């Protein structure tokens, strides 16, 4: 699987899991945690 295929698979997985969770507040919290973690790992000195 190349990088583009892996990114598409991950996007699809996120949508499938979001549909299973279904609770907007839980999804919002998970998205915020993922975003913050991603930003911190991309810029660890900030």
Backbone as CSV, one residue per row, in Angstrom:
resi,resn,N_x,N_y,N_z,CA_x,CA_y,CA_z,C_x,C_y,C_z
1,UNK,0.856,-1.164,0.000,0.000,0.000,0.000,0.911,1.238,0.000
2,UNK,0.682,2.135,-0.956,1.489,3.348,-0.982,0.902,4.391,-0.023
3,UNK,1.570,5.517,0.121,1.127,6.540,1.078,-0.263,7.082,0.766
4,UNK,-0.557,7.310,-0.499,-1.874,7.831,-0.877,-2.974,6.838,-0.516
5,UNK,-2.729,5.557,-0.770,-3.716,4.539,-0.415,-3.883,4.452,1.101
6,UNK,-2.780,4.548,1.829,-2.851,4.493,3.292,-3.632,5.683,3.837
7,UNK,-3.430,6.866,3.279,-4.174,8.047,3.729,-5.663,7.909,3.433
8,UNK,-6.008,7.372,2.261,-7.430,7.149,1.934,-8.048,6.130,2.884
9,UNK,-7.300,5.055,3.172,-7.805,4.042,4.083,-8.045,4.638,5.473
10,UNK,-7.092,5.451,5.957,-7.240,6.061,7.277,-8.441,7.004,7.306
11,UNK,-8.647,7.771,6.250,-9.805,8.671,6.188,-11.104,7.868,6.228
12,UNK,-11.152,6.784,5.496,-12.346,5.937,5.505,-12.565,5.310,6.871
13,UNK,-11.480,4.878,7.507,-11.583,4.286,8.837,-12.130,5.300,9.834
14,UNK,-11.648,6.534,9.759,-12.137,7.586,10.654,-13.639,7.786,10.464
15,UNK,-14.089,7.834,9.226,-15.521,8.014,8.968,-16.345,6.839,9.485
16,UNK,-15.855,5.636,9.284,-16.572,4.443,9.757,-16.656,4.448,11.277
17,UNK,-15.527,4.700,11.946,-15.528,4.709,13.409,-16.371,5.850,13.962
18,UNK,-16.339,7.008,13.308,-17.168,8.136,13.740,-18.640,7.776,13.667
19,UNK,-19.008,7.077,12.615,-20.396,6.651,12.462,-20.793,5.689,13.576
20,UNK,-19.886,4.838,13.990,-20.181,3.887,15.064,-20.280,4.581,16.417
21,UNK,-19.433,5.575,16.656,-19.466,6.296,17.936,-20.748,7.119,18.012
22,UNK,-20.963,7.957,17.020,-22.204,8.695,16.894,-22.432,9.847,17.855
23,UNK,-21.722,9.943,18.947,-21.928,11.007,19.933,-21.051,12.201,19.574
24,UNK,-21.692,13.311,19.228,-20.969,14.486,18.745,-19.961,15.015,19.758
25,UNK,-20.291,15.018,21.037,-19.362,15.553,22.033,-18.124,14.675,22.166
26,UNK,-18.301,13.364,22.087,-17.155,12.449,22.142,-16.296,12.616,20.892
27,UNK,-16.935,12.734,19.736,-16.187,12.933,18.492,-15.427,14.251,18.508
28,UNK,-16.068,15.315,18.999,-15.399,16.619,19.082,-14.174,16.559,19.983
29,UNK,-14.298,15.878,21.102,-13.165,15.733,22.013,-12.043,14.928,21.364
30,UNK,-12.392,13.843,20.692,-11.381,13.009,20.027,-10.680,13.787,18.916
31,UNK,-11.433,14.571,18.149,-10.837,15.370,17.082,-9.893,16.409,17.663
32,UNK,-10.298,17.060,18.740,-9.444,18.065,19.377,-8.160,17.431,19.908
33,UNK,-8.260,16.274,20.535,-7.070,15.581,21.038,-6.125,15.198,19.898
34,UNK,-6.683,14.669,18.825,-5.859,14.276,17.679,-5.191,15.490,17.049
35,UNK,-5.940,16.583,16.915,-5.388,17.803,16.317,-4.256,18.347,17.181
36,UNK,-4.492,18.450,18.467,-3.471,18.986,19.368,-2.224,18.111,19.369
37,UNK,-2.418,16.799,19.396,-1.287,15.875,19.389,-0.501,15.995,18.091
38,UNK,-1.197,16.129,16.978,-0.541,16.243,15.678,0.251,17.538,15.591
39,UNK,-0.336,18.631,16.057,0.355,19.917,16.017,1.587,19.910,16.914
40,UNK,1.465,19.303,18.087,2.604,19.229,19.011,3.721,18.377,18.438
41,UNK,3.380,17.263,17.800,4.427,16.396,17.251,5.083,17.025,16.021
42,UNK,4.348,17.884,15.311,4.921,18.551,14.139,5.803,19.721,14.553
43,UNK,5.527,20.302,15.730,6.276,21.463,16.204,6.506,21.313,17.698
44,UNK,7.401,20.422,18.125,7.560,20.100,19.540,8.053,21.248,20.414
45,UNK,8.636,22.298,19.844,9.156,23.409,20.642,8.116,24.484,20.892
46,UNK,6.954,24.379,20.260,5.915,25.413,20.434,5.117,25.185,21.694
